[in-house]
Amino acid sequence: MKQFFFLTALIASLSLNAQITKNNWLVGGDLNFTQNNFKSIRPEGTTTAENFIIRLNTNIGYFPINKLAIGLSSRFNYNIPKGRINSLTVGAGPFVRYYFLKPENLINLFSQVDYLYGSGFTEGTRNTYNNEFNIKAGTAIFFNSSVALEVSLGYQYFNSKGTSRNPSRAELINNNLILGVGLQIHLEKL
């Protein structure tokens, strides 16, 4: 057991030059799953339902200063509601990410805020417009100076409204806690 702790301390003390410095790029994403209950509010009344969501998030960003990345993110959600038709939601928007520890650290802490605007599709037809706000924090574990595995915990506020083709669609407001696992590639400037 002592050997395990010694090895862990040795790895944590190692340093490398991670590419989270000015003029470098960030490309990556994460995959997460959410099981939730939500309320749908309509003039006829309020209903609740269970929902299972698989999310694929992608991003590309640029470091204008050390440890701060800004860029664009996209999200693809596949919704599997209990007793209802499955749907797909897509969105894109800006993000800001900040790394808290020194760029040389093998393990670094980060936080990220993003906003996405998108659409929801059921059976191939667009039926919602969506606004989404996310904030997350996590740990980036660098395998080398360019590749990091990330584990994060986040909060999502999701608002969905019906389109003109589907004006009877209820407004949906959803709040979620999300656990994510991702991979980021940090590219050095050329």
N, C-alpha and C positions, 0 to 999 in steps of 0.2 A: 504494500500500500504506500509506503514511503517513497518507493521508486516512481509510482504514478504521480504523486504530488511533486516530486523533484522534476520529472520530465515536463509536467504541465507548467511549472514555474519557469523552466528553461525556455520552453517554446514561447511563453508569454513575454519573456524579456528580450527575445530576438527582435531585431528591427530590420526593416526593409524600406525602400523608398516607394511607397504606394503612390499611384498616379492620381492623387486627389489635390493636385497643385494647379496653379494658374495655367490656363491655356490648354488643359487636357480635356479629354472627352470621356463620357460615361455612357455605356450601352448595356441594357439588360432588362430584367423583369422578374416577376415572381408569380407563383401559383398559390391560390388559397381556396379554402372551402368554408362555407358558412351555412349553418342550420339556424333558421330563425322563425319567429312568429311575427306576423305583421297585421296591421289594421287597415282596412279599406273603408273610407268614409264616403258615402253617397247620400243623396237627398232621401232615398228610401230607408236608409239606416246604415249602421256600421257592421262590418263583418270582419272576422279574423280567419287567418289561414296559416298553415305551415309551409315553409319554403326551403329548399336546398339549392345553394348556388355554387357553381364552380366558376372561379375567376382566373383569367389570364391577363396579367398586366405587363405592358412593355414600356420602355422609356429610352430616350436619348437626351443627353444633357451636356452642357459645357461648363467648365470651371472658369468664371471671369476673375475670381480671386482664389487663393488657397482655401480649401475645405468647403467651398460653397459652389454647388452646381445648380443651374437653372436649365429648364428644357421643356420638352413635350412628352406627355405620357398618353397611352391609349389603354383601353380596357375592353375585354370581351367577357361578358357574363352569360352563362348558360343556366337558366332558371328552371328548376324542376319542382313546381308547386304540387302539393298533395291534392289529388282529386281534380286537377285542372290541366290545361294544355301547357306544354313546355314552351319557353320563349327564349329569345336571344336579345341581349342588350349590348350595344356598342357605344363607345364614347371616347372623346379625346380632349386634351386641354393642357394647361401649363402646370409645372411643378417647380418647387424649390426644395433643395436638400442641403443639409449642413452636417459636416463631420466634426465631432467635438474634440477628439484627441489629436496628437501630433501626426502628420502624414507618414512618419516612419514606423508607426505602431503596426504590429501584426494583427491586432484586434482593435477595432475602432467602433465608436458609438455614433449613431446618426439619428436625425429626425427629418421628416419630409412632410410637406403640405402640398396637396394638389386639388385642382378643381377640374371636373370633366363635364362636358355637355354632350348628350347623345340621344339615341333613339332606341325604342324597344320594338321588336318584331315578333309577331305570333303567326305561325303558318305562312311566313314569307311576307306578311303585310305590316307596314309600320303602323303602330297603334298608340305609341306614347312618345313624348319628349321628356328627357330626363336631365336633371341637374344633380351633381354629386360633389360633395366636399369630403376630403379624406385628410386625416393627420395620423402619422405613424412614427414610431421610434423603434430602434433595433440595434443589433450588433452585426458588424461586418467582420468576417474572419477571412483574412487575405491568405490565399495559398501561395501567392507570389506577388510581385509588384503590380500585376494587372488583373488578377481574377480573385473575386471575393464571394463567399457564400454568406447570405444574409438571412437572419431570422428577425421577424418584426411583429409587433403588436400594434394594431391601429383601431381607429374609430372612423366610421363612415356615416354621413348623413346623406340620404338618398331621397329625392323628390321626383315623382313621376306624374305627368298629366296627359290626358287623352288628346289625340290629334283631331283635326276637323273631320277626318273620316270616322273617328270614333269618339264623338263628343260625350257620349254617355259613360265613357270610361271614368272610373273613380280616380280621384287624386290619391296617390299612395305616398305615404311618408314612412321611411324606414330608417332606423338607427341600428348599427351593427358594431360589434367588436370583432376584429378580424385578425387571425393569426396567419402570417405569411412566411413562406420560404422562397428565397430567390437567389439569383446569380447575377452579378454585375461584372462587366469587363471594363476596365479603366485603360483607355488608350492614351499613350503619350503623344504629344504634339509632334508633327513631322518637321 
